[in-house]
Amino acid sequence: MFVWAAHNLRTGAELVHRSAPPPVQERIKNAIEDFDRTAPDVRKLRNALSHFDAFVYGEGRLQKGRQTPHLGVYSVVHQGDYELVVSLAVGEPVLRLSVEKTTDAANALFRAVGLAVEGLPMPSLADVATWNA
């Protein structure tokens, strides 16, 4: 559930970014990029877990072309921080998600988006349609 929550927060930030006026878009974009640097595997992990059955059978999109595809999901603890580790193929790099670092990054993203749009009026659909034209 943690992976889905982190992914959905990032997706929500992207939606706000797309519908915000141009001066606000840059601030939100920077916040999303900060989140991505801290938790770069969120989207891949969400995809692997959402399509669990395909990945179990070695048919996941991220496993294509791998010699020995499989799915291994592990939870490890490093200095008090839980980390989700997912292996998609033998000998390949694993996907990782630090709970502590991702939580901090998610909180920062949530605050940044909130501060970026604070005081802005709710846009009309006509307004939004012209912002990215």
N, CA, C and O atoms as CSV, one atom per row, in Angstrom:
chain,resi,resn,atom,element,x,y,z
A,1,MET,N,N,0.832,-1.191,0.000
A,1,MET,CA,C,0.000,0.000,0.000
A,1,MET,C,C,0.878,1.256,0.000
A,1,MET,O,O,0.514,2.280,-0.579
A,2,PHE,N,N,2.023,1.161,0.650
A,2,PHE,CA,C,2.927,2.304,0.721
A,2,PHE,C,C,3.375,2.728,-0.684
A,2,PHE,O,O,3.417,3.917,-1.000
A,3,VAL,N,N,3.705,1.745,-1.512
A,3,VAL,CA,C,4.160,2.042,-2.877
A,3,VAL,C,C,3.058,2.740,-3.658
A,3,VAL,O,O,3.320,3.716,-4.361
A,4,TRP,N,N,1.824,2.250,-3.543
A,4,TRP,CA,C,0.698,2.880,-4.255
A,4,TRP,C,C,0.468,4.303,-3.751
A,4,TRP,O,O,0.206,5.203,-4.549
A,5,ALA,N,N,0.560,4.511,-2.461
A,5,ALA,CA,C,0.354,5.845,-1.903
A,5,ALA,C,C,1.410,6.815,-2.435
A,5,ALA,O,O,1.086,7.933,-2.837
A,6,ALA,N,N,2.668,6.387,-2.435
A,6,ALA,CA,C,3.742,7.242,-2.944
A,6,ALA,C,C,3.542,7.533,-4.429
A,6,ALA,O,O,3.708,8.669,-4.875
A,7,HIS,N,N,3.189,6.509,-5.182
A,7,HIS,CA,C,2.957,6.691,-6.620
A,7,HIS,C,C,1.772,7.615,-6.878
A,7,HIS,O,O,1.840,8.485,-7.746
A,8,ASN,N,N,0.693,7.431,-6.133
A,8,ASN,CA,C,-0.491,8.273,-6.333
A,8,ASN,C,C,-0.232,9.718,-5.946
A,8,ASN,O,O,-0.761,10.626,-6.588
A,9,LEU,N,N,0.567,9.956,-4.915
A,9,LEU,CA,C,0.925,11.323,-4.554
A,9,LEU,C,C,1.700,11.969,-5.690
A,9,LEU,O,O,1.434,13.115,-6.053
A,10,ARG,N,N,2.654,11.242,-6.253
A,10,ARG,CA,C,3.434,11.778,-7.366
A,10,ARG,C,C,2.534,12.059,-8.570
A,10,ARG,O,O,2.672,13.092,-9.226
A,11,THR,N,N,1.616,11.138,-8.857
A,11,THR,CA,C,0.682,11.334,-9.967
A,11,THR,C,C,-0.193,12.554,-9.721
A,11,THR,O,O,-0.434,13.342,-10.635
A,12,GLY,N,N,-0.669,12.713,-8.491
A,12,GLY,CA,C,-1.471,13.891,-8.148
A,12,GLY,C,C,-0.691,15.176,-8.346
A,12,GLY,O,O,-1.229,16.162,-8.849
A,13,ALA,N,N,0.576,15.171,-7.952
A,13,ALA,CA,C,1.425,16.352,-8.149
A,13,ALA,C,C,1.577,16.665,-9.635
A,13,ALA,O,O,1.581,17.831,-10.029
A,14,GLU,N,N,1.702,15.620,-10.464
A,14,GLU,CA,C,1.784,15.836,-11.918
A,14,GLU,C,C,0.509,16.466,-12.459
A,14,GLU,O,O,0.559,17.346,-13.318
A,15,LEU,N,N,-0.641,16.008,-11.949
A,15,LEU,CA,C,-1.918,16.570,-12.403
A,15,LEU,C,C,-2.039,18.036,-12.017
A,15,LEU,O,O,-2.509,18.853,-12.808
A,16,VAL,N,N,-1.615,18.370,-10.799
A,16,VAL,CA,C,-1.634,19.775,-10.375
A,16,VAL,C,C,-0.665,20.580,-11.240
A,16,VAL,O,O,-0.980,21.694,-11.661
A,17,HIS,N,N,0.502,20.019,-11.501
A,17,HIS,CA,C,1.498,20.683,-12.356
A,17,HIS,C,C,0.903,21.027,-13.712
A,17,HIS,O,O,1.069,22.143,-14.205
A,18,ARG,N,N,0.215,20.076,-14.308
A,18,ARG,CA,C,-0.374,20.297,-15.646
A,18,ARG,C,C,-1.464,21.359,-15.640
A,18,ARG,O,O,-1.657,22.052,-16.639
A,19,SER,N,N,-2.173,21.495,-14.536
A,19,SER,CA,C,-3.304,22.426,-14.520
A,19,SER,C,C,-2.963,23.758,-13.859
A,19,SER,O,O,-3.816,24.642,-13.788
A,20,ALA,N,N,-1.741,23.917,-13.379
A,20,ALA,CA,C,-1.345,25.163,-12.717
A,20,ALA,C,C,-0.918,26.206,-13.740
A,20,ALA,O,O,-0.509,25.867,-14.851
A,21,PRO,N,N,-1.015,27.475,-13.361
A,21,PRO,CA,C,-0.505,28.512,-14.261
A,21,PRO,C,C,1.009,28.385,-14.411
A,21,PRO,O,O,1.678,27.887,-13.506
A,22,PRO,N,N,1.549,28.823,-15.527
A,22,PRO,CA,C,2.983,28.641,-15.805
A,22,PRO,C,C,3.938,29.036,-14.685
A,22,PRO,O,O,4.886,28.289,-14.442
A,23,PRO,N,N,3.760,30.151,-13.987
A,23,PRO,CA,C,4.740,30.471,-12.932
A,23,PRO,C,C,4.771,29.422,-11.809
A,23,PRO,O,O,5.808,29.218,-11.178
A,24,VAL,N,N,3.655,28.773,-11.569
A,24,VAL,CA,C,3.560,27.780,-10.501
A,24,VAL,C,C,4.081,26.429,-10.979
A,24,VAL,O,O,4.580,25.631,-10.184
A,25,GLN,N,N,3.963,26.180,-12.266
A,25,GLN,CA,C,4.385,24.893,-12.818
A,25,GLN,C,C,5.853,24.596,-12.524
A,25,GLN,O,O,6.198,23.457,-12.210
A,26,GLU,N,N,6.711,25.592,-12.621
A,26,GLU,CA,C,8.144,25.375,-12.401
A,26,GLU,C,C,8.419,24.930,-10.970
A,26,GLU,O,O,9.231,24.031,-10.749
A,27,ARG,N,N,7.756,25.544,-10.001
A,27,ARG,CA,C,7.958,25.163,-8.603
A,27,ARG,C,C,7.505,23.732,-8.362
A,27,ARG,O,O,8.175,22.979,-7.654
A,28,ILE,N,N,6.375,23.350,-8.943
A,28,ILE,CA,C,5.871,21.987,-8.761
A,28,ILE,C,C,6.775,20.987,-9.482
A,28,ILE,O,O,7.052,19.904,-8.966
A,29,LYS,N,N,7.225,21.355,-10.662
A,29,LYS,CA,C,8.146,20.480,-11.415
A,29,LYS,C,C,9.405,20.209,-10.598
A,29,LYS,O,O,9.867,19.070,-10.535
A,30,ASN,N,N,9.959,21.237,-9.978
A,30,ASN,CA,C,11.157,21.068,-9.154
A,30,ASN,C,C,10.891,20.134,-7.975
A,30,ASN,O,O,11.743,19.317,-7.625
A,31,ALA,N,N,9.718,20.252,-7.367
A,31,ALA,CA,C,9.358,19.390,-6.236
A,31,ALA,C,C,9.221,17.935,-6.684
A,31,ALA,O,O,9.638,17.024,-5.969
A,32,ILE,N,N,8.642,17.718,-7.854
A,32,ILE,CA,C,8.510,16.359,-8.394
A,32,ILE,C,C,9.900,15.783,-8.688
A,32,ILE,O,O,10.160,14.615,-8.399
A,33,GLU,N,N,10.778,16.588,-9.256
A,33,GLU,CA,C,12.134,16.120,-9.549
A,33,GLU,C,C,12.883,15.761,-8.264
A,33,GLU,O,O,13.627,14.780,-8.237
A,34,ASP,N,N,12.691,16.550,-7.197
A,34,ASP,CA,C,13.307,16.222,-5.908
A,34,ASP,C,C,12.796,14.873,-5.400
A,34,ASP,O,O,13.572,14.048,-4.920
A,35,PHE,N,N,11.491,14.658,-5.510
A,35,PHE,CA,C,10.898,13.384,-5.096
A,35,PHE,C,C,11.497,12.231,-5.901
A,35,PHE,O,O,11.855,11.195,-5.341
A,36,ASP,N,N,11.602,12.418,-7.213
A,36,ASP,CA,C,12.134,11.366,-8.087
A,36,ASP,C,C,13.593,11.038,-7.776
A,36,ASP,O,O,14.005,9.886,-7.906
A,37,ARG,N,N,14.371,12.024,-7.371
A,37,ARG,CA,C,15.769,11.747,-7.005
A,37,ARG,C,C,15.838,10.894,-5.739
A,37,ARG,O,O,16.716,10.041,-5.609
A,38,THR,N,N,14.923,11.121,-4.819
A,38,THR,CA,C,14.928,10.382,-3.558
A,38,THR,C,C,14.312,8.995,-3.708
A,38,THR,O,O,14.781,8.035,-3.097
A,39,ALA,N,N,13.272,8.889,-4.514
A,39,ALA,CA,C,12.549,7.614,-4.680
A,39,ALA,C,C,12.398,7.299,-6.171
A,39,ALA,O,O,11.284,7.305,-6.694
A,40,PRO,N,N,13.510,7.025,-6.856
A,40,PRO,CA,C,13.454,6.857,-8.310
A,40,PRO,C,C,12.711,5.613,-8.796
A,40,PRO,O,O,12.286,5.566,-9.950
A,41,ASP,N,N,12.549,4.617,-7.945
A,41,ASP,CA,C,11.937,3.362,-8.395
A,41,ASP,C,C,10.441,3.261,-8.091
A,41,ASP,O,O,9.849,2.200,-8.290
A,42,VAL,N,N,9.824,4.336,-7.618
A,42,VAL,CA,C,8.413,4.262,-7.229
A,42,VAL,C,C,7.537,3.760,-8.373
A,42,VAL,O,O,6.734,2.847,-8.181
A,43,ARG,N,N,7.680,4.335,-9.541
A,43,ARG,CA,C,6.813,3.952,-10.674
A,43,ARG,C,C,7.053,2.503,-11.086
A,43,ARG,O,O,6.098,1.765,-11.328
A,44,LYS,N,N,8.309,2.092,-11.168
A,44,LYS,CA,C,8.624,0.713,-11.557
A,44,LYS,C,C,8.110,-0.282,-10.519
A,44,LYS,O,O,7.581,-1.337,-10.867
A,45,LEU,N,N,8.271,0.064,-9.239
A,45,LEU,CA,C,7.777,-0.819,-8.177
A,45,LEU,C,C,6.260,-0.922,-8.232
A,45,LEU,O,O,5.705,-2.011,-8.087
A,46,ARG,N,N,5.600,0.185,-8.437
A,46,ARG,CA,C,4.134,0.178,-8.533
A,46,ARG,C,C,3.682,-0.709,-9.695
A,46,ARG,O,O,2.722,-1.468,-9.565
A,47,ASN,N,N,4.368,-0.609,-10.815
A,47,ASN,CA,C,4.014,-1.433,-11.977
A,47,ASN,C,C,4.241,-2.912,-11.696
A,47,ASN,O,O,3.398,-3.745,-12.029
A,48,ALA,N,N,5.378,-3.241,-11.081
A,48,ALA,CA,C,5.681,-4.645,-10.780
A,48,ALA,C,C,4.668,-5.222,-9.803
A,48,ALA,O,O,4.240,-6.365,-9.962
A,49,LEU,N,N,4.282,-4.452,-8.801
A,49,LEU,CA,C,3.328,-4.956,-7.811
A,49,LEU,C,C,1.895,-4.958,-8.350
A,49,LEU,O,O,1.102,-5.828,-7.992
A,50,SER,N,N,1.563,-3.999,-9.199
A,50,SER,CA,C,0.215,-3.962,-9.787
A,50,SER,C,C,-0.005,-5.121,-10.751
A,50,SER,O,O,-1.112,-5.647,-10.871
A,51,HIS,N,N,1.054,-5.505,-11.427
A,51,HIS,CA,C,0.973,-6.588,-12.409
A,51,HIS,C,C,1.727,-7.804,-11.871
A,51,HIS,O,O,2.470,-8.469,-12.593
A,52,PHE,N,N,1.517,-8.070,-10.601
A,52,PHE,CA,C,2.210,-9.125,-9.868
A,52,PHE,C,C,2.174,-10.453,-10.609
A,52,PHE,O,O,3.195,-11.132,-10.718
A,53,ASP,N,N,1.005,-10.827,-11.118
A,53,ASP,CA,C,0.876,-12.124,-11.788
A,53,ASP,C,C,1.782,-12.219,-13.007
A,53,ASP,O,O,2.423,-13.249,-13.214
A,54,ALA,N,N,1.848,-11.172,-13.815
A,54,ALA,CA,C,2.710,-11.197,-14.995
A,54,ALA,C,C,4.179,-11.309,-14.586
A,54,ALA,O,O,4.952,-12.025,-15.224
A,55,PHE,N,N,4.558,-10.604,-13.527
A,55,PHE,CA,C,5.951,-10.639,-13.080
A,55,PHE,C,C,6.307,-11.988,-12.460
A,55,PHE,O,O,7.443,-12.441,-12.595
A,56,VAL,N,N,5.366,-12.634,-11.790
A,56,VAL,CA,C,5.621,-13.965,-11.228
A,56,VAL,C,C,5.972,-14.941,-12.349
A,56,VAL,O,O,6.849,-15.790,-12.189
A,57,TYR,N,N,5.286,-14.817,-13.478
A,57,TYR,CA,C,5.521,-15.722,-14.610
A,57,TYR,C,C,6.642,-15.240,-15.538
A,57,TYR,O,O,6.891,-15.843,-16.581
A,58,GLY,N,N,7.319,-14.142,-15.148
A,58,GLY,CA,C,8.413,-13.634,-15.970
A,58,GLY,C,C,7.958,-12.907,-17.211
A,58,GLY,O,O,8.728,-12.757,-18.159
A,59,GLU,N,N,6.707,-12.446,-17.222
A,59,GLU,CA,C,6.144,-11.778,-18.392
A,59,GLU,C,C,5.970,-10.278,-18.195
A,59,GLU,O,O,5.346,-9.612,-19.021
A,60,GLY,N,N,6.515,-9.742,-17.108
A,60,GLY,CA,C,6.387,-8.311,-16.832
A,60,GLY,C,C,7.158,-7.484,-17.843
A,60,GLY,O,O,8.180,-7.927,-18.367
A,61,ARG,N,N,6.667,-6.277,-18.120
A,61,ARG,CA,C,7.299,-5.418,-19.117
A,61,ARG,C,C,8.772,-5.153,-18.791
A,61,ARG,O,O,9.612,-5.120,-19.690
A,62,LEU,N,N,9.077,-4.967,-17.525
A,62,LEU,CA,C,10.461,-4.697,-17.126
A,62,LEU,C,C,11.340,-5.943,-17.198
A,62,LEU,O,O,12.561,-5.846,-17.071
A,63,GLN,N,N,10.729,-7.115,-17.400
A,63,GLN,CA,C,11.492,-8.362,-17.469
A,63,GLN,C,C,11.785,-8.791,-18.898
A,63,GLN,O,O,12.570,-9.713,-19.119
A,64,LYS,N,N,11.177,-8.145,-19.848
A,64,LYS,CA,C,11.362,-8.539,-21.255
A,64,LYS,C,C,12.835,-8.511,-21.632
A,64,LYS,O,O,13.549,-7.558,-21.321
A,65,GLY,N,N,13.278,-9.554,-22.299
A,65,GLY,CA,C,14.655,-9.643,-22.750
A,65,GLY,C,C,15.637,-10.120,-21.692
A,65,GLY,O,O,16.835,-10.211,-21.960
A,66,ARG,N,N,15.157,-10.421,-20.513
A,66,ARG,CA,C,16.030,-10.909,-19.450
A,66,ARG,C,C,16.161,-12.420,-19.581
A,66,ARG,O,O,15.193,-13.098,-19.924
A,67,GLN,N,N,17.337,-12.948,-19.315
A,67,GLN,CA,C,17.551,-14.384,-19.452
A,67,GLN,C,C,16.814,-15.186,-18.393
A,67,GLN,O,O,16.231,-16.227,-18.696
A,68,THR,N,N,16.833,-14.715,-17.161
A,68,THR,CA,C,16.226,-15.471,-16.074
A,68,THR,C,C,15.259,-14.579,-15.293
A,68,THR,O,O,15.562,-14.183,-14.167
A,69,PRO,N,N,14.095,-14.257,-15.878
A,69,PRO,CA,C,13.161,-13.392,-15.162
A,69,PRO,C,C,12.506,-14.130,-13.998
A,69,PRO,O,O,12.242,-15.330,-14.074
A,70,HIS,N,N,12.257,-13.411,-12.951
A,70,HIS,CA,C,11.524,-13.938,-11.795
A,70,HIS,C,C,11.067,-12.728,-10.987
A,70,HIS,O,O,11.374,-11.591,-11.344
A,71,LEU,N,N,10.360,-12.958,-9.937
A,71,LEU,CA,C,9.970,-11.870,-9.046
A,71,LEU,C,C,10.351,-12.256,-7.633
A,71,LEU,O,O,9.906,-13.280,-7.114
A,72,GLY,N,N,11.164,-11.443,-7.023
A,72,GLY,CA,C,11.519,-11.626,-5.621
A,72,GLY,C,C,11.206,-10.341,-4.885
A,72,GLY,O,O,11.704,-9.280,-5.260
A,73,VAL,N,N,10.394,-10.415,-3.846
A,73,VAL,CA,C,10.024,-9.240,-3.064
A,73,VAL,C,C,10.529,-9.451,-1.647
A,73,VAL,O,O,10.190,-10.439,-0.996
A,74,TYR,N,N,11.340,-8.517,-1.176
A,74,TYR,CA,C,11.958,-8.647,0.132
A,74,TYR,C,C,11.787,-7.352,0.923
A,74,TYR,O,O,11.696,-6.267,0.349
A,75,SER,N,N,11.745,-7.480,2.211
A,75,SER,CA,C,11.746,-6.325,3.104
A,75,SER,C,C,12.978,-6.458,3.984
A,75,SER,O,O,13.172,-7.475,4.650
A,76,VAL,N,N,13.798,-5.436,3.980
A,76,VAL,CA,C,15.020,-5.471,4.777
A,76,VAL,C,C,15.066,-4.236,5.669
A,76,VAL,O,O,14.392,-3.241,5.401
A,77,VAL,N,N,15.856,-4.306,6.720
A,77,VAL,CA,C,16.015,-3.173,7.629
A,77,VAL,C,C,17.477,-2.737,7.604
A,77,VAL,O,O,18.386,-3.548,7.785
A,78,HIS,N,N,17.685,-1.446,7.378
A,78,HIS,CA,C,19.025,-0.854,7.408
A,78,HIS,C,C,18.998,0.291,8.405
A,78,HIS,O,O,18.330,1.298,8.170
A,79,GLN,N,N,19.701,0.155,9.495
A,79,GLN,CA,C,19.815,1.213,10.497
A,79,GLN,C,C,18.452,1.788,10.872
A,79,GLN,O,O,18.276,3.004,10.944
A,80,GLY,N,N,17.497,0.900,11.108
A,80,GLY,CA,C,16.175,1.314,11.550
A,80,GLY,C,C,15.225,1.729,10.449
A,80,GLY,O,O,14.064,2.027,10.731
A,81,ASP,N,N,15.673,1.761,9.202
A,81,ASP,CA,C,14.822,2.143,8.075
A,81,ASP,C,C,14.448,0.893,7.291
A,81,ASP,O,O,15.320,0.133,6.871
A,82,TYR,N,N,13.167,0.685,7.098
A,82,TYR,CA,C,12.716,-0.434,6.280
A,82,TYR,C,C,12.907,-0.091,4.813
A,82,TYR,O,O,12.697,1.044,4.385
A,83,GLU,N,N,13.303,-1.083,4.070
A,83,GLU,CA,C,13.502,-0.902,2.646
A,83,GLU,C,C,12.818,-2.052,1.909
A,83,GLU,O,O,13.007,-3.221,2.244
A,84,LEU,N,N,12.030,-1.702,0.911
A,84,LEU,CA,C,11.426,-2.700,0.045
A,84,LEU,C,C,12.403,-2.937,-1.099
A,84,LEU,O,O,12.851,-1.992,-1.749
A,85,VAL,N,N,12.732,-4.205,-1.342
A,85,VAL,CA,C,13.666,-4.568,-2.397
A,85,VAL,C,C,12.965,-5.571,-3.308
A,85,VAL,O,O,12.459,-6.593,-2.844
A,86,VAL,N,N,12.938,-5.277,-4.597
A,86,VAL,CA,C,12.281,-6.157,-5.565
A,86,VAL,C,C,13.284,-6.525,-6.643
A,86,VAL,O,O,13.907,-5.658,-7.256
A,87,SER,N,N,13.427,-7.812,-6.862
A,87,SER,CA,C,14.309,-8.343,-7.892
A,87,SER,C,C,13.437,-8.875,-9.029
A,87,SER,O,O,12.494,-9.632,-8.795
A,88,LEU,N,N,13.755,-8.478,-10.248
A,88,LEU,CA,C,12.951,-8.883,-11.407
A,88,LEU,C,C,13.639,-9.927,-12.279
A,88,LEU,O,O,12.983,-10.615,-13.061
A,89,ALA,N,N,14.953,-10.047,-12.148
A,89,ALA,CA,C,15.699,-11.030,-12.943
A,89,ALA,C,C,17.020,-11.322,-12.246
A,89,ALA,O,O,17.641,-10.434,-11.662
A,90,VAL,N,N,17.428,-12.557,-12.316
A,90,VAL,CA,C,18.680,-12.972,-11.694
A,90,VAL,C,C,19.834,-12.196,-12.311
A,90,VAL,O,O,19.948,-12.105,-13.533
A,91,GLY,N,N,20.692,-11.636,-11.454
A,91,GLY,CA,C,21.859,-10.908,-11.929
A,91,GLY,C,C,21.597,-9.481,-12.351
A,91,GLY,O,O,22.531,-8.773,-12.726
A,92,GLU,N,N,20.361,-9.041,-12.300
A,92,GLU,CA,C,20.010,-7.683,-12.701
A,92,GLU,C,C,19.916,-6.789,-11.472
A,92,GLU,O,O,19.706,-7.290,-10.367
A,93,PRO,N,N,20.065,-5.482,-11.638
A,93,PRO,CA,C,19.887,-4.578,-10.499
A,93,PRO,C,C,18.476,-4.705,-9.920
A,93,PRO,O,O,17.517,-4.990,-10.637
A,94,VAL,N,N,18.376,-4.492,-8.632
A,94,VAL,CA,C,17.077,-4.578,-7.970
A,94,VAL,C,C,16.455,-3.194,-7.871
A,94,VAL,O,O,17.144,-2.178,-7.971
A,95,LEU,N,N,15.145,-3.170,-7.673
A,95,LEU,CA,C,14.419,-1.935,-7.404
A,95,LEU,C,C,14.364,-1.772,-5.894
A,95,LEU,O,O,14.156,-2.750,-5.176
A,96,ARG,N,N,14.547,-0.551,-5.401
A,96,ARG,CA,C,14.581,-0.312,-3.958
A,96,ARG,C,C,13.688,0.878,-3.600
A,96,ARG,O,O,13.502,1.815,-4.377
A,97,LEU,N,N,13.151,0.791,-2.396
A,97,LEU,CA,C,12.355,1.905,-1.884
A,97,LEU,C,C,12.560,1.985,-0.379
A,97,LEU,O,O,12.129,1.108,0.369
A,98,SER,N,N,13.219,3.044,0.048
A,98,SER,CA,C,13.424,3.302,1.474
A,98,SER,C,C,12.155,3.932,2.027
A,98,SER,O,O,11.697,4.958,1.523
A,99,VAL,N,N,11.588,3.323,3.060
A,99,VAL,CA,C,10.348,3.849,3.639
A,99,VAL,C,C,10.601,5.220,4.261
A,99,VAL,O,O,9.817,6.145,4.049
A,100,GLU,N,N,11.670,5.360,5.014
A,100,GLU,CA,C,11.939,6.636,5.689
A,100,GLU,C,C,12.217,7.756,4.684
A,100,GLU,O,O,11.630,8.834,4.776
A,101,LYS,N,N,13.101,7.503,3.737
A,101,LYS,CA,C,13.445,8.538,2.758
A,101,LYS,C,C,12.257,8.879,1.871
A,101,LYS,O,O,12.039,10.047,1.548
A,102,THR,N,N,11.489,7.870,1.474
A,102,THR,CA,C,10.327,8.115,0.620
A,102,THR,C,C,9.246,8.873,1.384
A,102,THR,O,O,8.586,9.744,0.818
A,103,THR,N,N,9.060,8.555,2.653
A,103,THR,CA,C,8.096,9.291,3.471
A,103,THR,C,C,8.500,10.758,3.568
A,103,THR,O,O,7.663,11.646,3.400
A,104,ASP,N,N,9.770,11.015,3.837
A,104,ASP,CA,C,10.243,12.399,3.906
A,104,ASP,C,C,10.049,13.114,2.568
A,104,ASP,O,O,9.618,14.267,2.531
A,105,ALA,N,N,10.369,12.427,1.473
A,105,ALA,CA,C,10.215,13.026,0.143
A,105,ALA,C,C,8.745,13.274,-0.183
A,105,ALA,O,O,8.406,14.289,-0.790
A,106,ALA,N,N,7.874,12.351,0.218
A,106,ALA,CA,C,6.436,12.520,-0.027
A,106,ALA,C,C,5.898,13.706,0.764
A,106,ALA,O,O,5.112,14.493,0.237
A,107,ASN,N,N,6.308,13.843,2.011
A,107,ASN,CA,C,5.875,14.986,2.814
A,107,ASN,C,C,6.346,16.293,2.189
A,107,ASN,O,O,5.591,17.264,2.131
A,108,ALA,N,N,7.585,16.322,1.724
A,108,ALA,CA,C,8.125,17.530,1.091
A,108,ALA,C,C,7.364,17.855,-0.193
A,108,ALA,O,O,7.057,19.019,-0.454
A,109,LEU,N,N,7.059,16.837,-0.993
A,109,LEU,CA,C,6.305,17.049,-2.227
A,109,LEU,C,C,4.914,17.580,-1.922
A,109,LEU,O,O,4.459,18.527,-2.563
A,110,PHE,N,N,4.239,16.987,-0.959
A,110,PHE,CA,C,2.894,17.420,-0.586
A,110,PHE,C,C,2.917,18.892,-0.139
A,110,PHE,O,O,2.085,19.691,-0.568
A,111,ARG,N,N,3.873,19.234,0.719
A,111,ARG,CA,C,3.969,20.622,1.198
A,111,ARG,C,C,4.292,21.582,0.055
A,111,ARG,O,O,3.699,22.657,-0.038
A,112,ALA,N,N,5.223,21.204,-0.810
A,112,ALA,CA,C,5.628,22.077,-1.912
A,112,ALA,C,C,4.474,22.363,-2.854
A,112,ALA,O,O,4.277,23.502,-3.276
A,113,VAL,N,N,3.707,21.326,-3.184
A,113,VAL,CA,C,2.558,21.530,-4.076
A,113,VAL,C,C,1.522,22.422,-3.382
A,113,VAL,O,O,0.974,23.338,-3.995
A,114,GLY,N,N,1.259,22.148,-2.109
A,114,GLY,CA,C,0.302,22.964,-1.370
A,114,GLY,C,C,0.708,24.425,-1.312
A,114,GLY,O,O,-0.119,25.313,-1.520
A,115,LEU,N,N,1.982,24.678,-1.030
A,115,LEU,CA,C,2.465,26.062,-0.970
A,115,LEU,C,C,2.448,26.723,-2.348
A,115,LEU,O,O,2.177,27.919,-2.457
A,116,ALA,N,N,2.733,25.959,-3.389
A,116,ALA,CA,C,2.767,26.516,-4.747
A,116,ALA,C,C,1.394,26.992,-5.200
A,116,ALA,O,O,1.289,27.980,-5.926
A,117,VAL,N,N,0.347,26.300,-4.779
A,117,VAL,CA,C,-0.998,26.655,-5.249
A,117,VAL,C,C,-1.796,27.451,-4.216
A,117,VAL,O,O,-2.926,27.864,-4.478
A,118,GLU,N,N,-1.195,27.663,-3.032
A,118,GLU,CA,C,-1.905,28.390,-1.978
A,118,GLU,C,C,-2.324,29.772,-2.474
A,118,GLU,O,O,-1.518,30.528,-3.015
A,119,GLY,N,N,-3.577,30.074,-2.279
A,119,GLY,CA,C,-4.097,31.376,-2.661
A,119,GLY,C,C,-4.543,31.489,-4.100
A,119,GLY,O,O,-5.133,32.497,-4.490
A,120,LEU,N,N,-4.270,30.470,-4.894
A,120,LEU,CA,C,-4.723,30.526,-6.290
A,120,LEU,C,C,-6.211,30.213,-6.356
A,120,LEU,O,O,-6.691,29.336,-5.637
A,121,PRO,N,N,-6.937,30.913,-7.202
A,121,PRO,CA,C,-8.345,30.545,-7.375
A,121,PRO,C,C,-8.457,29.232,-8.125
A,121,PRO,O,O,-7.583,28.881,-8.918
A,122,MET,N,N,-9.515,28.525,-7.874
A,122,MET,CA,C,-9.752,27.293,-8.627
A,122,MET,C,C,-9.971,27.671,-10.091
A,122,MET,O,O,-10.835,28.495,-10.392
A,123,PRO,N,N,-9.200,27.082,-11.003
A,123,PRO,CA,C,-9.332,27.461,-12.417
A,123,PRO,C,C,-10.578,26.854,-13.041
A,123,PRO,O,O,-11.093,25.828,-12.597
A,124,SER,N,N,-11.034,27.516,-14.071
A,124,SER,CA,C,-12.120,26.946,-14.872
A,124,SER,C,C,-11.493,26.044,-15.921
A,124,SER,O,O,-10.291,26.129,-16.172
A,125,LEU,N,N,-12.285,25.189,-16.532
A,125,LEU,CA,C,-11.762,24.328,-17.595
A,125,LEU,C,C,-11.270,25.160,-18.772
A,125,LEU,O,O,-10.295,24.787,-19.425
A,126,ALA,N,N,-11.922,26.267,-19.049
A,126,ALA,CA,C,-11.488,27.136,-20.142
A,126,ALA,C,C,-10.114,27.707,-19.854
A,126,ALA,O,O,-9.285,27.805,-20.758
A,127,ASP,N,N,-9.854,28.091,-18.589
A,127,ASP,CA,C,-8.534,28.604,-18.215
A,127,ASP,C,C,-7.470,27.543,-18.423
A,127,ASP,O,O,-6.435,27.811,-19.034
A,128,VAL,N,N,-7.712,26.361,-17.930
A,128,VAL,CA,C,-6.740,25.283,-18.014
A,128,VAL,C,C,-6.397,24.963,-19.461
A,128,VAL,O,O,-5.239,24.701,-19.784
A,129,ALA,N,N,-7.391,24.983,-20.324
A,129,ALA,CA,C,-7.182,24.643,-21.734
A,129,ALA,C,C,-6.223,25.615,-22.406
A,129,ALA,O,O,-5.545,25.240,-23.362
A,130,THR,N,N,-6.151,26.850,-21.931
A,130,THR,CA,C,-5.276,27.843,-22.589
A,130,THR,C,C,-3.866,27.864,-22.015
A,130,THR,O,O,-2.967,28.403,-22.660
A,131,TRP,N,N,-3.629,27.297,-20.819
A,131,TRP,CA,C,-2.329,27.405,-20.184
A,131,TRP,C,C,-1.216,26.689,-20.942
A,131,TRP,O,O,-0.090,27.183,-20.995
A,132,ASN,N,N,-1.508,25.566,-21.510
A,132,ASN,CA,C,-0.467,24.774,-22.185
A,132,ASN,C,C,-0.632,24.781,-23.691
A,132,ASN,O,O,-0.065,23.937,-24.385
A,133,ALA,N,N,-1.389,25.708,-24.188
A,133,ALA,CA,C,-1.646,25.767,-25.640
A,133,ALA,C,C,-0.451,26.289,-26.384
A,133,ALA,O,O,-0.488,26.406,-27.609
